[in-house]
Amino acid sequence: CDLIVEAIYEDFNAKTELFKALDAVVGQDTILATNTSSFSVTELAQSVSHPDRFIGLHYFYHAAKNRLVEIIPGEKTSQEVIDAAKVFSMLSGKDAIICNDSYGFVVNRFFVPWLNEAARLLEENIADIATIDDVCMKLFGIGMGPFALMNATGVPVAYHAERTLEKLGSLYAVSEKLKEQALSGQLWDINGDISTDEIIRKNISDRMLGVVFFVCSQLLDEKVCTAVNINRGARIGLKWRKGPIEL
């Protein structure tokens, strides 16, 4: 193989063990890529003998249909491998954004806290699930709110991704409600009456926009990526009508 993309579940030890096994059987020119949504590419690259041939290629749900892929070079990734990843993305019909190696990369860095904030609103009895989803659908111009999205992609996925981000600060602390739901193995009950109370809806709007704006400001401060790529990530990968910078 010229390129192998690992796409197993989000467990750091499982991924490193797989890469050690692959490293023992592939040629020295084979590019090894990880589809991790949140782990450090540089740290994963330590499990192979040629970290210069290692890169992150993070595909978005649903990978067969979603055009977005984040290309994440590790500290030792060669320019030749970065260029090959760009060409491969283009040839496979993907719209790639390049970002520096940082937990959560670009899109999940603000999208996962966005999901977590929705669970916090529920936990704090600010609003019910149906109202939170309705406000978010109208505010971000999307077909599913955060709870419906978690049901579609897997509640445990959101939980484990947020746990990975916790080391970035208190804003990223996992909501107890999200943890409880993920560990229960159940989906969120997204049925219910939608509140039209303007104060409640304004509260939801402010909180959901606030968490996105704060995290995106961090991304720009840390030079993880450009403002253009933040917008492209949200519009292409998440199908938001407007990107965070536009909002």
Secondary structure, DSSP 8 states (H G I E B T S, - for coil): --EEEE---S-HHHHHHHHHHHHTTS-TT-EEEE--SSS-HHHHHTTSS-GGGEEEEEE-SSTTT--EEEEEE-TT--HHHHHHHHHHHHHTT-EEEE--S-TTTTHHHHHHHHHHHHHHHHHTTS--HHHHHHHHHHHHT-SS-HHHHHHHH-HHHHHHHHHHHGGG-GGG---HHHHHHHHHT------S-----HHHHHHHHHHHHHHHHHHHHHHHHTTSS-HHHHHHIIIIIS--SS-TTT-
